[in-house]
Amino acid sequence: MKLLRDILYGVRILDVAGNTNVAIDSITMDSRKGGNFSLFVAIKGTQHDGHLFIAQAIEKGAVAVICEEIPKNHYERATYVRVADSAEALGIVASNFYGNPSESLKLVGITGTNGKTTVATLLYDLFMLTGHKCGLISTVKNKINGEVQPATLTTPDAISLNRLMAEMVKKGCTHCFMEVSSIAVDQKRIAGLKFEGAVFTNLTHDHLDYHGTFENYLKAKKAFFDGLKASAFALINIDDKHARVMVQNCNARKFTYSLTSMADFKAKIIERDIRGMLLNINHKEVWTKLSGVFNASNVLAVFGVATRLGMESVQVLTAISNLEPVEGRFNTVISKQGVVGVIDYAHTPDALQNILEAIHEASGSKAKVITVVGCGGDRDKTKRPVMGKIACRLSSRAIFTSDNPRSEEAVDIIADMQSDLTKMEKSKMLSITDREEAIKTAVALAEKGDIILIAGKGHEKYQEIKGVKHDFDDRKVLLEIFKNEEA
């Protein structure tokens, strides 16, 4: 247990009603999950206002409440702490409660529309490979020294984040690499954390269903860099036109990486194929098992971070040559007939274009590219027709199918994807709602040397339909179809 007054250190307090010497055993922002001696933080969320559940939290045993408005008819037995921003306060008290674990780690956050998972995971793998004890917080999975823990959000809530990091510190970790989403920044989930460094990969069309406008999306990303201390470093990809904006008014030490311009960390692709690339990074050559221009950029970011964290460049490059592609990111499988399958998480217009261009660059002009793609339901609808056009323009055949339709009808989502196609583009397109049937059709259309891209789900092992998650793994399905084709 810790005293409330101690875990309030650093919080901008407006008013207090009650005794701050009370002991706190846990922190919660869910009134149903509180218990005796708990602290309830009332947050005004996108779906619910936690202030409406303060009484319920106290009935469950909460002895203190952090809120933006103290209820007029409140329980005298609880302490109320009024703050300007409950979400920000939650991050700070969670850090204090768990012993400020981020201060005991070299914590590096990676943000950007695409590349977050790849850069964070490769950094974790590289540092583990070179003998460091590390933690990973990512979309795909969370890890502590090789021990896998399930991941539900790109960036967990502040309580879960600090609990994870406290476990990392307990198990001897020295480094932690985490994805930082724009939504997490906007919702103050990273408040109270001390970052050693931050990486900006790129900024393209995504999450407008949440942010409303691209400008708001950009501001959320920029807020991450605005909050960095002078002792931290900020590494930005200057091949992206928004990179310089990210570090305006940023106090951190600034570094750049690029495939096309003069930068602190520079790379050039010398050779490439579907199995990987030969790169020249800061005048030294290295082979990587990753393929595609976007992955050259991701590898360069990894090199930049590792050297900023004190590793020798030769040691970093040696480790890079041994790194495997990240699950669900440009993963390839080849049938006995010589058909190549590529599984990739590409679920934004930019990511889809990048992966298709990478496939063409790696395979040459002779291969036929068949793309299986859908768009998620209850998400930004404006990207659907854009992704539809990209798939048709850069594929020999495009099969529009179900992704995670969630509460929407898959046929309606596919109709949105088709809405802006030209007559020529429509002639390349098939609509098959059932995802497994769509993959089977792609295999049936493919010949030796052709490439099938299955985009949008990558590492996911489910399809979410009408609130139910059904088992579905693109890679497993494709391997089974290949196996049956060979029988």
GIGI-V414495 format. One record per pair of residues at least 12 apart in sequence whose C-alpha atoms are under 7 Angstrom apart, sorted by the first residue. I is the first residue (numbers start at 1). GAP is how many residues later the second one is. If there is no record, write none. Layout:
I|GAP, I|GAP
This chain:
1|22, 1|23, 1|24, 2|21, 2|22, 2|23, 3|18, 3|19, 3|20, 3|21, 4|16, 4|17, 4|18, 4|19, 4|20, 5|15, 5|16, 7|86, 7|89, 7|90, 8|85, 10|82, 11|78, 11|81, 12|71, 13|68, 13|69, 13|70, 14|68, 14|69, 14|70, 15|66, 15|67, 16|64, 16|65, 16|66, 17|62, 17|63, 17|64, 18|60, 18|61, 18|62, 19|60, 20|59, 23|14, 24|13, 24|14, 24|15, 25|12, 25|13, 26|12, 26|13, 27|12, 27|13, 28|12, 28|13, 29|12, 29|13, 31|22, 31|25, 31|26, 32|25, 34|23, 34|26, 34|27, 34|28, 35|25, 35|26, 35|27, 36|24, 36|25, 36|26, 37|24, 37|25, 37|26, 38|23, 38|24, 38|25, 38|26, 39|23, 39|24, 39|25, 39|26, 40|17, 40|22, 40|24, 40|25, 40|26, 41|24, 41|25, 41|26, 41|45, 41|49, 42|12, 42|24, 42|25, 42|44, 43|43, 43|44, 51|16, 63|15, 63|16, 64|14, 64|15, 64|16, 65|14, 65|15, 65|16, 66|14, 66|15, 66|16, 66|20, 67|14, 67|15, 67|16, 67|19, 68|14, 68|15, 68|16, 68|17, 68|18, 69|13, 70|12, 87|100, 87|101, 88|100, 88|103, 90|68, 91|67, 91|97, 91|98, 91|99, 91|100, 91|101, 92|99, 92|100, 94|64, 94|65, 94|68, 95|67, 95|97, 95|98, 98|64, 98|65, 98|68, 101|61, 101|64, 101|65, 101|68, 102|63, 102|91, 102|92, 103|91, 104|65, 105|69, 105|70, 105|71, 106|68, 106|69, 106|70, 106|90, 107|68, 107|69, 107|70, 107|88, 107|89, 107|90, 108|68, 108|69, 108|70, 108|87, 108|88, 108|89, 108|90, 109|68, 109|69, 109|70, 109|71, 109|88, 109|89, 109|90, 110|68, 110|69, 110|70, 110|88, 110|89, 110|90, 111|68, 111|69, 111|70, 111|88, 111|89, 111|90, 112|88, 112|89, 112|90, 112|91, 113|89, 113|90, 113|91, 113|93, 114|87, 114|88, 114|237, 115|86, 115|183, 116|63, 117|21, 117|22, 117|62, 118|180, 118|208, 119|179, 119|182, 119|183, 120|57, 120|58, 120|59, 121|15, 121|205, 122|180, 123|54, 123|179, 124|12, 124|53, 126|193, 126|194, 126|197, 129|190, 133|12, 133|39, 133|40, 133|41, 133|42, 134|39, 134|40, 134|41, 134|42, 135|33, 135|38, 135|40, 135|41, 135|42, 136|40, 136|41, 136|42, 137|40, 137|41, 137|42, 138|13, 138|16, 138|17, 138|40, 138|41, 139|12, 139|14, 139|15, 140|319, 144|24, 154|25, 154|27, 155|24, 155|25, 155|26, 155|29, 157|32, 158|31, 158|32, 182|35, 182|38, 182|39, 185|35, 185|39, 186|34, 195|33, 195|37, 196|36, 196|37, 197|35, 197|36, 197|37, 198|35, 198|36, 198|37, 199|35, 199|36, 199|37, 200|35, 200|36, 200|37, 201|35, 201|36, 202|35, 202|38, 203|39, 204|146, 205|143, 205|144, 206|142, 207|173, 208|172, 209|170, 209|171, 222|24, 225|21, 225|22, 225|25, 226|23, 226|24, 228|22, 228|23, 228|24, 229|22, 229|23, 230|21, 230|22, 230|23, 231|21, 232|20, 232|21, 233|19, 233|20, 233|21, 234|18, 234|19, 234|20, 234|21, 235|19, 235|20, 235|21, 236|19, 236|20, 236|21, 237|19, 237|20, 237|21, 238|18, 238|19, 238|20, 239|19, 239|20, 239|21, 257|43, 257|44, 259|38, 265|17, 265|35, 265|39, 266|15, 266|16, 267|12, 267|13, 267|14, 267|15, 267|33, 268|12, 268|13, 272|19, 272|90, 273|18, 273|89, 273|90, 274|17, 274|85, 274|88, 274|89, 275|14, 275|15, 275|16, 276|12, 276|13, 276|14, 276|15, 277|12, 277|13, 277|14, 286|31, 286|35, 287|34, 288|32, 288|33, 289|34, 289|35, 289|36, 290|35, 292|66, 293|65, 294|60, 303|13, 327|132, 328|15, 328|16, 328|17, 328|130, 328|131, 329|14, 329|15, 329|16, 329|129, 330|12, 330|13, 330|14, 331|12, 331|13, 335|147, 336|150, 337|111, 338|110, 338|111, 339|107, 339|108, 339|109, 339|110, 339|111, 339|112, 340|109, 340|110, 340|111, 340|112, 341|110, 341|111, 341|112, 342|110, 342|111, 342|112, 343|110, 343|111, 343|112, 343|115, 343|132, 344|110, 344|111, 344|112, 344|113, 344|114, 345|110, 345|111, 345|112, 345|113, 345|114, 346|109, 346|110, 347|28, 347|108, 347|109, 349|34, 349|37, 349|38, 353|37, 356|38, 367|82, 367|83, 367|84, 368|28, 368|82, 368|83, 369|26, 369|27, 369|28, 369|81, 369|82, 369|83, 370|25, 370|26, 370|27, 370|28, 370|72, 370|81, 370|82, 370|83, 371|20, 371|24, 371|26, 371|27, 371|28, 371|81, 371|82, 371|83, 372|26, 372|27, 372|28, 372|29, 372|66, 372|67, 372|81, 372|82, 372|83, 373|26, 373|27, 373|28, 373|81, 373|82, 373|83, 374|26, 374|27, 374|28, 374|29, 374|82, 375|28, 375|38, 376|27, 376|28, 376|29, 377|27, 377|28, 377|29, 377|30, 377|31, 378|28, 378|29, 378|30, 384|32, 384|33, 385|31, 385|32, 385|33, 385|34, 385|35, 387|30, 388|29, 388|30, 389|32, 392|33, 392|36, 392|37, 393|32, 396|32, 397|31, 397|32, 398|30, 398|31, 398|32, 399|30, 399|31, 399|32, 399|33, 399|39, 400|14, 400|30, 400|31, 400|32, 401|13, 401|30, 401|31, 401|32, 401|33, 401|34, 401|37, 402|31, 402|32, 402|33, 403|53, 403|60, 404|59, 404|60, 404|61, 405|59, 405|60, 406|58, 406|59, 406|60, 406|61, 407|58, 407|59, 407|60, 410|23, 411|22, 439|39, 440|41, 460|13, 461|12
